[in-house]
Structures are given as structure tokens and as C-alpha cells.
Amino acid sequence: MKTLRAPHARTGWRARLAGLGAALLTTAAATTLVTAGAPAAVAAAPTSGWNDWGCRPSAAHPEPVVLLHGLGGQAVSNWFYHGTALAAAGYCVFSTTYGQGAFGDLVGGLGSMRTSARQVDAFVDRVRTATGAAEVDLVGHSEGTTVAAYYLKLEGGAAKVKDFVGFGSNYRGTSLSGLGTLAKAVMPLLPDVTAFVRSQCASCLEFLAPNDFLDDLARGGFTVPGVAYTNIMSRYDTVVTPYSSGRIDEPGVTNIVLQDRCGLDLSGHLAMAVDPNVNLLIQRALDPQSPPPFKCRPALLAPF
């Protein structure tokens, strides 16, 4: 006698698989947002010496510095350390929140990075007008490096930028320690979930290679002539994986692995936002003619 199965029994495994895939995709997006943007959890506070629109660049530091936060970060919380330190070193420093989503300026970097690059262009123009500077320097963290690279290459930024320094840099996407790779694999099976994630955090999906955004960024090379690029990476980065996604082997690029300069620095992706060694490397890249001396300071903040 043939055993009859109820329709739900035949489809149960599909439903369970779909549920697992949906959970994986949303978890990957949420993990990217939370880990990459953890500095945004710090309550926004008044800036200390930066975002001063009356600041005029000095002869020693003629280019104002524009800071670009990471995914889930924003104009103040991502930069309370480096912004303050750069201003104290005599730079005119400005920051903006780009890629706003449902939370407005509290959480940035959620929109498509193509749109974010255009927002950066408008902010750079505002800084140039306010300061009278022909060019600015860019300093980016995490997604801020990706947006900066896209802006320089595809949104006309090369004519307005002299130096670009990125830390926790990312130009090829991330496997997110394997979670992102799995999420990418289930996306074709879950179009509705994928569409929802895209509506809330388009940049999260743009970091899952391969995709058109990353292809456009890489096509013909990542860099543009006339801009000096510096990338600062950490071997202990667990958000941008592999960390070599932040390396560019092209003319005019300096690639620095943090631990090659300071073996006692265990800082990962997030900790680099408050790392004095990283700040010195940023300052040395911005002012190669009169760089501050580099002194390795132990930092035991791995794996974050």
C-alpha cells in the first residue's frame, strides 16, 4: 500500500531552508551594520576643534581634511578620536554623515554607495567654498574608503582631492569571516528578503562580491592619477576579510599593514578608529614633507 504524504510534508523542507536562508541573509546584513558601525553607538557629542566652519587652512596644512565614516557610523561618533587629534595637529577638519536611512543622521552609510559618493562630492564642494581651498584631503574608515575610492574615480573627485588616507579599507568586498559568503549564496533563493535588506541597507549588499558596484570600482584599476593613496590595514581585522581587500597594488599607492609598523598593536577593524598608532600614520601620510615621528604604542584591543 502506497503511503500518502500531506502537501505540507513535501514542502516543509523548502520552508525550513527558506527560513534558514532568510535568517542568514538578514544576520549577515545586521552583523555588517553592527560591527562596522559600532562607533555610532556612542552618543553624538559636540566636536572638539573640528567642524569649525570658520577655520582657515594654514601654510603648514593647506588642505582641509574631510572625514568619511564607516557603515553604521556618522559624522561625530566615528571621529571623536581622530577628528580631535587631527584638529589639535593644526588641520582644518570636517565630517559629514552620508548614506542616511530610516534613522537619519544617527546611523549613516546605509544607502547605495553610488549615492553616497555624490553626497560626498557636495560636501567637499561646501568645504572648499568655506575654506577657500582648491583641494581637500580625504580620510576614510571602512565604508568611507570604498565611497572615497568611488568618488575619486567615478564622481569627479580627482580634481578636488590631493591625498586620500584610508584605514580598515575595503575595495573588493568582504566575506565577513564567511558569513557574507554564505549570505551571498542564498540571495537568489530569497528575492523578497534580499529586496527588503536592499531597501534598508543597500551598501550591505554592495559589499558582498561579486556585484556590479564592486565591478565598476575595480574596472581599469581602483585609482586615478594625481591623488596620493594610503591604505592602513590590520591583520586582526575580522570585518573586512580578507584584510587584503583593502590593499591596492597600483602606482601612487602606499599600503601599510599596521602590525608591520607596530607589532604590539593588535587593533582590529573598530579599534583602529581610536588607535594612536593609526593616527600617527594618518598624519604622516597627510604631511610626508614634515611627518611627525612614529612611536609604536601597544594596543591590545583585538579582535575588534
ZIPEHU-V783678 format. One record per run of one state. SS is the DSSP state (H for helix, E for strand, C for the rest). FROM is the first residue (numbers start at 0). TO is the last residue. Records with the same first field share a line. If there is no record, write none. Layout:
SS=FROM-TO ; FROM-TO
This chain:
C=0-5 ; 36-36 ; 41-62 ; 68-75 ; 79-80 ; 88-91 ; 96-99 ; 101-102 ; 104-111 ; 131-134 ; 141-141 ; 154-155 ; 159-159 ; 167-174 ; 189-189 ; 200-200 ; 206-210 ; 218-226 ; 233-241 ; 246-251 ; 261-263 ; 265-269 ; 274-274 ; 286-286 ; 290-297 ; 299-303
H=6-35 ; 37-40 ; 76-78 ; 81-87 ; 112-130 ; 142-153 ; 156-158 ; 175-188 ; 190-199 ; 201-205 ; 211-217 ; 242-245 ; 257-260 ; 270-273 ; 275-285 ; 287-289
E=63-67 ; 92-95 ; 100-100 ; 103-103 ; 135-140 ; 160-166 ; 227-232 ; 252-256 ; 264-264 ; 298-298
